[in-house]
């Protein structure tokens, strides 16, 4: 008897998912919603009567599970990068020219696709089954929203492949179709509830609901546009072919895409999509151009946190006119001082705007913006409201002219602006409450003080509860106080305290990096530790002395000098020392590095070694070497582990010496 329900359950699963695909992927439904509901109800009844027949990839898993207490953090295996923006044709021409010059080719082939106005997510499949989904977050760490993503019917719970890859991360956008958004607002109106402003906000809010049943009610959709980490997946040679491969696996991929050559091909696609935009079933805010060949993408590489091989070409922003009532100052989490326009409410691009960015003091001067002017407001890139220009001058009395304050309105520290910088910043990084959460997250980070089990959610609780104001307060925390926090049991609290205790012993380079000094990254921190050998010498160094450090120029030197000139920051440093944070001063390390086997050498690591990558980097740096991420004629050595890829090929092509792990360790022994 069991075979009959099993066969019927499997047939229903196939039928329901076929209809999901017809509705969401092909926009060609064959049955009504009521008929679909009937199929699902029959499957639910079979699985309830025969629990052994329920599977993780069953459509019944899409209706929502038990509400979550909160979202766990997920560290992405491969970072989810952002894209640079183009607003004018000239920006696209510059992008194409850079690609041609860097690749040394007369013409580049691009994959052109839509830029969806939704929320970026990553989906993880193991052996063909969906196991986890997460938001983009800051690009490195997102939130686990797996249960909510299961409710999105266009996301396959099992890949359509006879031999699925061991691991595949699929990147894409969650959004809401206009028809589903309209239906959502009609239901809200009928129930006497508040309606939603636009599909993007509705989709974002739905995906971050703690109760997946509420997410399921919003009827979200998904489009795939790339991949992240993968194992056992045969990656095609081009991005356009990858999108075809994702479609074959069962993922919805936008049909409005094409392969184009040169600037003309890109702009033709932009114009064609712009004309079609109002008729699309969903909102987009531009198009995306990607160098099509993955080999060429690898050659172009990245700049900061954006790829050189891709750009988003945004559509013109929507605009409206209103009165600028006042100009306030906002202190960002990294200390950036941003003038913010307080506006008479105005409806722009589907939402009511009351605040808009003025970017910086230079922009205010350039646009000649005064308080009480009538201004044109637009949503830059359809997202961030900004004041574009003055439509009509106001009274323009002396008090209406904006003046940047000299002291931070939050903490009173000095506001400083570099000679070549447009953005002014609060210099009280370790002390300023506006920067507190970000400063603590950075301080506790893996490459800084490496405080295990101290994530963003916990830092948020610690700051908002008043338990922690600055980094030294972390070293006063006890298990009892931590255990009182929400979702923090005694064992979890003990793990956090153990992590904090372990971090008291560190290195000078890590400590310098943990301070979060503007323009001072991990590599510069190591250079400073090697050059000065002690924190006291670094703190007393003037700009000229700081520039004696390898690769430290005037801008970085000025940032360091400013940081240590701020009394608040010095006090925090001394409090950390008093709390028992210590390290071995670096004179001996500097001398060792100067005479080490890799002294003055540039080294690239590739492939898998038997020791962790970070440990290998540390060994090379202790031996005087400098690590870089790409191979060039300036590279002295490439250390190649197993499964070494394109970097090894490039080294052989350029004649750069290659060391296997045994040779590498032998050099270190010298």
C-alpha positions in Angstrom: 0.0 0.0 0.0 2.9 2.4 0.8 4.0 2.3 -2.9 0.8 4.0 -4.1 1.1 7.1 -1.8 4.8 7.3 -2.5 4.2 7.3 -6.3 1.4 9.8 -6.0 3.5 12.1 -3.7 6.4 12.0 -6.2 4.0 12.7 -9.1 2.5 15.7 -7.2 5.9 17.1 -6.4 6.9 17.0 -10.1 3.6 18.5 -11.2 3.6 21.3 -8.6 7.2 22.3 -9.4 6.4 22.2 -13.2 3.6 24.7 -12.5 5.9 26.8 -10.4 8.3 27.0 -13.3 5.5 27.8 -15.8 4.3 30.7 -13.6 7.5 32.2 -12.4 10.1 31.3 -15.1 8.0 31.3 -18.2 5.1 33.6 -17.3 2.8 31.0 -18.9 0.6 29.5 -16.2 -1.6 26.6 -17.2 -3.8 26.3 -14.0 -5.5 28.8 -11.6 -4.2 29.5 -8.1 -7.1 27.5 -6.7 -6.1 24.4 -8.7 -2.5 24.9 -7.6 -3.6 25.1 -4.0 -5.6 21.9 -4.5 -2.5 20.0 -5.7 -0.4 21.3 -2.7 -3.2 20.4 -0.2 -3.3 16.8 -1.5 0.5 16.5 -1.2 0.4 17.9 2.4 -2.2 15.3 3.3 -0.2 12.4 1.9 3.0 13.6 3.8 1.0 14.1 7.0 -0.4 10.5 6.7 3.0 9.1 5.7 5.8 11.3 7.4 8.5 9.0 5.9 7.6 10.3 2.5 8.3 14.0 3.4 11.5 15.2 1.7 13.6 18.5 2.3 13.0 19.5 -1.4 9.2 18.9 -1.3 7.1 21.9 -2.3 5.3 21.6 1.1 8.5 23.1 2.6 7.8 26.4 0.8 4.7 27.3 2.9 6.8 28.4 5.9 8.2 26.8 9.0 8.5 27.7 12.7 9.4 31.4 13.3 13.1 32.1 13.8 14.4 33.8 17.0 16.8 35.8 14.8 19.1 35.4 11.8 22.5 33.8 12.2 25.5 35.3 10.4 26.9 33.6 7.3 30.4 34.1 6.1 30.3 33.9 2.3 32.8 31.4 0.8 33.3 33.9 -2.1 32.7 37.6 -1.4 29.5 39.1 -2.9 31.0 42.2 -4.7 29.2 45.4 -5.5 29.4 47.1 -8.9 30.7 50.4 -10.0 28.1 52.6 -11.6 27.8 54.4 -14.9 25.2 57.2 -15.3 26.3 58.8 -18.6 27.4 57.3 -22.0 30.9 58.7 -21.4 31.1 56.5 -18.3 30.4 53.4 -20.4 33.0 54.6 -23.0 35.6 54.9 -20.2 34.7 51.4 -18.9 35.1 49.9 -22.4 38.4 51.8 -23.0 39.9 50.6 -19.7 38.9 47.0 -20.5 40.4 47.2 -24.0 43.7 48.8 -22.8 44.2 46.4 -19.9 43.4 43.3 -22.1 45.4 44.8 -25.0 42.7 43.9 -27.5 40.9 46.0 -30.1 37.4 45.0 -29.1 35.8 43.3 -26.1 32.8 41.0 -26.0 30.3 41.7 -23.2 27.4 39.9 -21.6 24.5 42.4 -21.1 21.7 41.7 -18.6 19.2 43.5 -16.4 19.9 45.2 -13.1 17.1 44.0 -10.9 15.7 46.3 -8.2 15.5 43.8 -5.4 17.7 42.1 -2.8 20.9 40.2 -3.6 21.1 36.6 -2.2 23.3 33.6 -2.5 21.9 30.0 -2.6 24.0 27.0 -1.6 23.4 23.6 -3.1 25.1 20.4 -1.9 24.8 17.4 -4.1 22.0 19.2 -5.9 19.9 20.0 -2.8 19.3 23.5 -1.5 20.8 23.6 2.0 21.3 27.3 2.8 20.5 30.8 1.6 21.8 34.2 2.8 21.6 37.9 2.1 24.5 39.8 0.7 25.1 41.8 3.9 28.4 43.7 3.7 29.6 41.4 0.9 31.7 39.3 3.3 29.1 38.3 5.9 25.3 38.1 5.4 22.3 36.7 7.2 21.0 33.2 7.0 17.5 33.4 5.6 17.2 29.8 4.3 13.7 29.2 5.7 12.4 32.4 4.0 14.1 31.5 0.7 12.5 28.1 0.7 9.1 29.9 0.4 10.2 31.5 -2.9 8.6 29.1 -5.4 10.9 30.1 -8.3 14.0 28.9 -6.4 14.5 25.2 -7.1 14.9 23.1 -4.0 16.7 20.4 -6.1 18.7 21.0 -9.2 17.6 19.5 -12.5 20.7 17.5 -13.1 21.4 13.7 -13.4 24.9 14.2 -11.8 24.6 17.4 -9.7 27.8 19.2 -8.5 29.1 18.5 -5.0 28.8 22.2 -4.2 27.3 25.1 -6.1 26.6 28.6 -4.9 24.1 30.5 -7.1 23.9 34.3 -6.8 20.8 36.2 -7.8 18.1 38.7 -6.9 14.9 38.3 -4.9 12.2 40.7 -6.0 8.5 41.1 -6.2 6.6 41.1 -9.6 4.4 44.1 -10.1 1.3 41.9 -10.3 2.1 40.3 -6.9 2.8 43.7 -5.4 -0.6 45.1 -6.6 -2.3 42.0 -5.2 -0.5 42.5 -1.8 -1.7 46.1 -1.6 -5.2 45.1 -2.5 -5.3 42.5 0.3 -3.8 45.1 2.7 -6.5 47.7 1.7 -9.3 45.1 2.1 -8.0 44.3 5.6 -7.7 48.0 6.5 -3.9 47.7 6.8 -1.2 50.1 5.7 -0.2 49.6 2.0 3.4 49.2 0.8 5.3 51.9 -1.0 7.1 49.9 -3.7 8.0 46.3 -4.7 11.6 46.5 -3.7 10.8 47.6 -0.1 8.1 44.9 0.1 10.5 42.2 -1.1 13.3 43.3 1.3 10.9 43.4 4.2 9.4 40.0 3.4 12.8 38.3 3.2 13.8 39.6 6.6 10.6 38.4 8.4 11.3 36.2 11.3 8.2 34.1 10.5 8.6 32.4 7.1 4.8 32.0 6.8 4.7 35.8 6.4 7.4 35.7 3.7 5.4 33.0 1.9 2.3 35.3 1.8 4.3 38.0 -0.1 4.8 35.8 -3.2 8.5 36.7 -3.9 10.4 35.7 -7.1 14.0 35.1 -8.0 16.4 35.5 -10.9 19.9 34.0 -11.1 22.8 36.0 -12.5 26.0 34.3 -11.4 27.8 31.8 -9.2 30.1 31.8 -6.2 32.0 28.8 -4.8 31.6 25.6 -6.6 33.0 22.1 -6.6 32.3 19.5 -9.3 30.6 22.1 -11.5 31.9 22.5 -15.0 32.1 26.3 -15.4 31.6 27.3 -19.0 34.1 29.6 -20.7 31.8 32.6 -20.8 29.2 34.4 -18.6 26.5 34.1 -21.2 26.9 30.4 -21.4 26.9 30.2 -17.6 23.4 31.8 -17.5 22.3 29.2 -20.0 23.7 26.5 -17.8 21.9 27.9 -14.8 18.6 27.9 -16.7 19.2 24.2 -17.6 19.6 23.5 -13.9 16.1 25.0 -13.2 16.9 28.6 -12.3 14.9 31.4 -13.7 17.2 33.7 -15.7 16.0 36.9 -17.3 15.2 36.5 -21.0 16.3 40.1 -21.7 20.0 39.5 -22.1 22.4 39.5 -25.1 26.1 39.3 -26.0 27.4 42.6 -27.5 30.6 44.0 -28.8 32.0 47.4 -28.2 30.4 50.6 -26.8 27.8 50.7 -29.6 26.5 47.3 -28.7 26.3 48.2 -25.0 24.4 51.5 -25.6 22.1 49.8 -28.0 21.1 47.3 -25.4 20.7 50.0 -22.8 18.3 52.0 -25.1 16.3 48.9 -26.0 15.8 47.9 -22.4 15.0 51.5 -21.4 12.2 51.5 -24.0 10.9 48.2 -22.8 11.3 49.0 -19.1 7.7 50.2 -18.4 6.3 47.0 -19.9 8.4 44.6 -17.8 6.7 42.5 -15.1 9.2 43.7 -12.5 11.2 46.8 -11.6 14.8 47.3 -12.8 17.0 50.3 -12.2 19.5 49.8 -15.0 21.5 47.2 -17.0 24.7 45.4 -16.2 27.7 44.9 -18.6 30.1 42.1 -17.9 33.2 41.1 -19.9 31.9 37.8 -21.3 35.0 35.6 -21.2 35.9 34.4 -17.7 39.6 34.2 -18.7 39.5 37.9 -19.5 37.6 38.6 -16.2 40.5 36.9 -14.4 43.0 39.1 -16.2 41.2 42.3 -15.3 40.7 41.4 -11.6 39.3 43.7 -9.0 39.7 47.2 -7.6 38.7 47.6 -4.0 35.5 45.6 -3.6 34.3 45.9 -7.2 35.3 44.0 -10.3 37.1 45.8 -13.1 35.2 43.6 -15.6 31.7 44.8 -14.9 29.7 48.0 -14.5 26.0 48.9 -13.8 24.6 51.4 -16.2 21.8 53.1 -14.3 18.7 54.7 -15.7 18.1 58.4 -15.1 16.8 59.1 -11.6 13.2 60.3 -11.0 13.0 63.9 -9.8 10.7 66.3 -7.9 10.8 69.8 -6.4 10.5 70.8 -2.8 11.7 73.2 -0.1 15.0 72.6 1.8 14.0 73.3 5.4 17.4 72.8 7.1 20.8 71.1 6.8 21.9 68.7 9.6 25.1 66.7 10.1 25.1 62.9 10.1 28.1 60.9 11.4 28.5 57.6 9.7 29.7 54.4 11.2 33.2 55.0 9.8 33.3 58.6 10.9 32.2 60.2 7.6 30.5 63.5 8.1 27.6 63.9 5.7 25.4 67.0 5.4 21.8 65.9 5.2 19.0 68.0 3.8 15.8 68.1 5.8 13.0 68.5 3.3 9.4 69.4 3.0 7.9 65.9 2.3 7.9 65.1 -1.4 6.9 61.9 -3.3 9.7 60.7 -5.6 10.2 57.3 -7.3 7.5 55.5 -5.4 8.3 56.8 -1.9 7.9 59.9 0.3 11.3 61.7 0.8 11.9 63.8 3.9 15.7 63.5 4.0 18.3 63.6 1.2 22.1 63.5 1.1 24.1 66.6 0.2 27.2 64.4 0.0 29.8 66.8 1.3 30.7 70.5 1.8 32.3 70.8 -1.6 29.2 69.6 -3.4 27.1 72.1 -1.4 29.4 74.9 -2.6 29.5 73.7 -6.2 25.7 73.5 -6.4 25.3 76.7 -4.4 22.7 75.2 -2.1 21.4 77.3 0.9 18.8 76.6 3.5 15.2 77.6 2.5 16.0 77.2 -1.2 13.5 75.3 -3.4 15.5 72.3 -4.7 15.2 69.4 -7.1 15.4 66.0 -5.3 16.1 62.8 -7.1 16.6 59.2 -6.1 20.2 58.5 -7.3 20.2 55.1 -8.9 16.5 54.8 -7.9 17.7 54.2 -4.3 19.5 57.0 -2.4 17.7 60.4 -2.3 19.9 63.3 -3.1 19.6 67.1 -3.8 20.4 67.5 -7.4 20.3 71.3 -7.9 18.6 74.5 -6.9 15.3 75.2 -8.7 14.6 78.6 -7.0 16.8 80.6 -4.6 15.4 81.3 -1.1 15.9 84.4 1.1 19.7 83.5 1.3 20.3 85.4 4.6 23.7 84.9 6.3 22.3 82.2 8.6 21.1 80.1 5.6 24.6 79.4 4.3 26.0 76.0 5.4 29.2 75.9 7.4 30.9 72.6 8.2 31.4 72.3 12.0 34.9 71.8 13.3 33.9 69.4 16.1 31.9 66.1 15.8 28.3 66.8 16.9 28.2 63.3 18.6 31.5 63.1 20.5 33.2 66.5 20.2 36.4 65.2 18.6 38.0 67.2 15.8 36.6 67.0 12.3 39.3 66.6 9.7 39.5 66.4 5.9 42.5 65.2 3.9 44.0 67.5 1.3 42.9 65.3 -1.6 39.7 64.1 0.1 36.1 65.3 -0.4 34.7 63.7 2.8 35.4 65.2 6.2 35.6 62.7 9.1 35.4 62.6 12.9 38.8 61.7 14.3 37.4 60.0 17.4 37.2 56.6 15.9 37.7 54.5 19.1 35.6 56.9 21.2 32.8 58.3 19.1 29.4 56.7 19.9 28.3 57.0 16.2 31.2 54.8 15.2 31.0 52.5 18.2 29.5 49.4 16.7 31.6 49.5 13.6 34.8 50.2 15.6 34.1 47.3 17.9 33.3 44.9 15.0 36.6 45.9 13.3 38.5 45.6 16.6 37.2 42.1 17.2 37.7 40.9 13.6 39.6 37.8 12.6 42.6 39.8 11.2 42.6 42.2 14.1 42.2 41.0 17.7 40.5 37.8 16.5 37.9 37.7 19.3 36.0 34.5 18.7 32.2 34.3 19.0 31.9 38.1 19.1 29.7 38.9 16.0 27.7 41.9 14.9 24.5 40.9 16.6 26.2 40.5 20.0 28.1 43.8 19.6 24.8 45.4 18.8 23.3 44.1 22.1 26.4 45.1 24.1 26.3 48.6 22.8 22.5 49.2 23.0 22.4 47.7 26.6 25.2 50.1 27.7 27.5 47.3 28.7 30.2 48.3 26.2 31.1 51.9 25.1 34.7 51.4 23.9 37.0 48.5 23.2 38.5 48.3 26.7 35.0 47.6 28.1 35.1 44.2 26.4 37.8 43.1 28.8 35.6 43.9 31.8 32.8 41.6 30.6 31.9 38.5 32.8 29.8 35.5 32.1 27.0 36.6 34.4 26.4 39.9 32.7 26.6 38.3 29.2 24.2 35.5 30.1 21.5 38.1 30.9 21.5 39.2 27.2 18.8 38.0 24.8 19.6 34.6 23.3 22.8 34.3 25.3 23.0 31.1 27.5 25.7 30.6 30.1 27.8 28.3 27.8 27.6 30.9 25.0 28.6 33.6 27.4 31.6 31.6 28.6 32.7 31.0 25.0 32.7 34.8 24.4 34.6 35.5 27.6 37.2 32.8 26.6 37.6 34.5 23.2 38.1 37.9 24.8 40.6 36.4 27.3 42.6 34.7 24.5 42.8 38.0 22.6 44.8 39.8 25.3 47.9 38.3 23.8 48.4 39.5 20.3 51.0 41.0 17.9 51.8 44.6 17.5 50.7 44.5 13.8 47.3 43.1 14.7 46.9 45.7 17.5 47.7 48.6 15.1 45.2 47.2 12.6 42.5 46.7 15.3 42.6 50.4 16.2 40.8 51.2 12.9 43.0 54.1 11.8 41.8 55.7 8.6 43.7 54.4 5.5 45.7 51.9 7.6 45.0 48.4 6.4 46.4 45.0 7.4 49.6 45.3 5.2 50.3 48.9 6.3 49.9 47.8 10.0 52.6 45.1 9.5 54.9 47.6 7.8 54.5 50.1 10.7 55.1 47.3 13.3 58.3 46.2 11.5 59.5 49.8 10.9 58.9 51.3 14.4 59.2 48.1 16.5 57.1 49.6 19.4 53.7 51.2 19.8 55.2 54.1 21.8 57.6 55.0 19.0 54.7 54.9 16.5 52.4 57.1 18.6 55.1 59.8 19.0 56.2 59.8 15.3 55.4 62.9 13.3 54.2 62.9 9.6 57.8 63.0 8.3 58.9 60.1 10.5 55.8 58.1 9.5 56.7 58.5 5.8 59.9 56.7 6.4 57.9 53.5 6.6 57.9 51.5 3.3 54.8 52.3 1.2 53.5 55.0 3.6 52.8 58.2 1.8 51.7 61.6 3.0 47.9 60.8 3.1 48.4 57.7 5.3 51.0 59.4 7.4 48.6 62.3 8.0 45.8 59.9 9.0 48.0 58.1 11.6 49.3 61.4 13.1 45.7 62.8 13.3 44.5 59.6 15.0 47.2 59.7 17.8 46.9 63.4 18.2 43.3 62.9 19.4 43.3 62.6 23.2 40.4 60.2 23.3 42.2 57.7 21.1 45.3 57.8 23.2 43.2 57.2 26.3 41.5 54.1 24.8 45.0 52.7 23.8 46.2 53.1 27.4 43.1 51.6 28.8 43.6 48.5 26.5 47.1 48.1 27.8 45.9 48.5 31.4 43.3 45.7 30.6 46.2 43.4 29.9 46.3 43.6 26.1 50.0 42.9 25.2 52.4 41.8 22.5 56.0 41.2 21.9 57.5 44.5 20.7 58.9 44.3 17.2 62.6 45.3 17.2 63.7 41.7 17.1 61.1 40.8 14.5 62.2 43.8 12.3 65.8 42.7 12.5 64.8 39.1 11.7 62.7 40.2 8.7 65.6 42.3 7.3 67.9 39.3 7.1 65.3 36.6 6.4 65.3 34.3 3.4 62.4 36.4 1.8 63.8 39.8 2.7 62.6 42.4 0.2 60.9 39.7 -2.0 57.4 39.9 -3.4 55.6 36.5 -3.0 52.3 35.2 -4.3 50.5 32.2 -2.8 48.3 29.9 -4.9 46.7 26.5 -4.5 46.2 24.5 -1.2 49.0 24.1 1.3 49.1 21.7 4.2 49.2 24.7 6.6 46.5 27.5 6.7 47.0 30.3 4.2 47.1 32.9 6.9 49.9 31.0 8.7 51.9 30.8 5.4 51.5 34.5 4.9 52.7 35.2 8.5 55.8 33.0 7.9 56.7 34.8 4.7 56.2 38.2 6.3 58.3 37.2 9.4 61.0 36.2 6.9 61.0 39.7 5.3 58.7 39.0 2.4 55.7 40.9 1.1 52.5 39.1 0.0 50.6 40.2 -3.1 47.5 38.8 -4.8 48.5 38.8 -8.4 51.5 37.6 -10.5 53.5 40.2 -12.4 57.1 40.7 -13.7 57.8 42.2 -10.2 57.0 38.9 -8.5 60.0 37.2 -7.0 58.4 33.9 -6.1 55.2 32.0 -6.5 54.5 29.4 -3.8 52.2 26.7 -5.4 50.3 24.2 -3.4 48.0 21.5 -4.8 45.3 22.5 -7.3 47.1 25.7 -8.2 45.4 27.5 -11.0 45.8 30.6 -13.3 48.5 32.2 -11.0 50.8 29.2 -11.6 50.2 29.4 -15.3 51.0 33.2 -15.3 54.2 32.5 -13.3 55.4 29.9 -15.8 54.5 32.3 -18.7 56.5 35.2 -17.1 59.4 32.9 -15.9 58.8 33.7 -12.2 60.5 31.1 -9.9 57.9 28.6 -8.5 58.4 26.9 -5.1 56.4 23.8 -4.1 55.6 23.4 -0.4 58.7 21.4 0.4 61.0 24.0 -1.3 59.1 26.8 0.5 59.5 25.2 3.9 63.2 24.5 3.2 63.8 28.2 2.4 62.2 29.2 5.6 64.5 26.8 7.5 67.4 28.7 6.2 
